[in-house]
Amino acid sequence: MVIDVDANLVERYVLELAQHGAHGETGVWRTAYSPEWVAAQNQIAEWFGEAGLDVHRDAVGNVWGRLAGDREHPVVASGSHIDSQTPGGRYDGALGVIGALVALRTLRERFGRPRQTIEAVSLCEEEASRFHATNFWGSRAVNGDIEPGEAERIRDFDGLPIAEAMRAVGLDPERIPEAARDDIGTWIELHIEQGPVLEAAGLPVGVVDAITGIRHYVIELVGRSDHAGARPMQGRLDPIAGFAEIVTAVIDVALESGPPAVTTVGRVHVAPNLPSAVPDRVTFTLDSRHPDPHAQEEQHGRQEQLMREIAERRGLEISWSTPLDLPPCLSDPVLVASLERSAREQDIPFRRMHSGAGHDTQNMARIARVAMVFARSKDGRSHTPAEFTSVDDAVAATRVLAATLHELAY
């Protein structure tokens, strides 16, 4: 069955939502619980209502639009997030919310009441661009994974607890557990690819069969600070030299493993940060990813072993923490087949692929069977105002989503 969606509507929603937190000509700066975020969530709620959906806001500020069916449970749900990087682009997260909205509006207008209840959702937070320890606050609330007291412990750069930010927009952090859902059986997230794979293949749509596992390390190497000239090279306990060797070693693990393994050292702090002193310590981050569970564990194990060996050989102390440790998420094969079947029926070219970025879908997998559909990203750009997905590609992905939701719920 061919399901068309209104391209003008998709474009209008993208451009109008981008005005809430507009940054420069094409950017968006819209952090969780900010005034811009409030305005954007209000806009989504208004559009849900205009689409004929029953609107509900939960205890953390996720906005839900419900298309009630003859059978209420289990719910088929779709959506993404509307918070952004600082600055980010118009499409990351937002297109998934708009895609779910347009899909449900199209299905209601063309087919009426579904057999199975379908919901669209605009999740309150995913990027951690304001509160860096949230780890997908909106979807974690949905699966009941926010711990008591966590809202008071997590703070922004200015030291404000997320609990206070919630209160400032009329939300009660004591009620966070009320956001948990146990009635969602299926979750499909539409998202921009954020990478170059689809563009290189000349394809508008990707069907995601796995989402990468992500482990973030914060590593501290401790040596001994000395004079840069008076201390001979022999006998130095130089953590920056150890750091340099470690960076090469851990990145080589990913290179030797080959795609889709990736490893990034993205942040470094040296103390004392002086031109004429051997440093005392180096603190840095390591981001290590792989979508295959067994390959990921092997990759992490090799990297950790190398870091210990290098530190020991150089007489350095090493320690680390892992503030983020998301396991790989495999898509439900039945949903993958449904998305691929829908793409073929819509005559939309696609490929099966993995996601190299993390998504709310990884949390939703704890309570539902999950899958994702990607829309092509121009030049593979994301987390930047330069991010762009054409209307045609956004429409293609939305049509695949709508057709799959129709297959599942009608």
Secondary structure, 3 states (H helix, E strand, C coil): CCCCCCHHHHHHHHHHHCCCCEECCCEECCCCCCHHHHHHHHHHHHHHHHCCCEEEECCCCCEEEEECCCEEEEEEEEEEECCCCCCECCCCCHHHHHHHHHHHHHHHHHHCCCCEEEEEEEECCCCCCCCCCCCCHHHHHHCCCCCCCHHHHCECCCCCEHHHHHHHCCCCHHHHHHHCCCCEEEEEEEEECCCCHHHHHCCCEEEEEEECEEEEEEEEEECCCEECCCCCCCCCCCHHHHHHHHHHHHHHHHHHHCCCCEEECCCEEEECCCCCEECCEEEEEEEEEECCHHHHHHHHHHHHHHHHHHHHHCCCEEEEEEEEEECCEECCHHHHHHHHHHHHHCCCCEEEEEECCCCCHHHHCCCCEEEEEEECCHHHCCCCCCCCCCHHHHHHHHHHHHHHHHHHHC
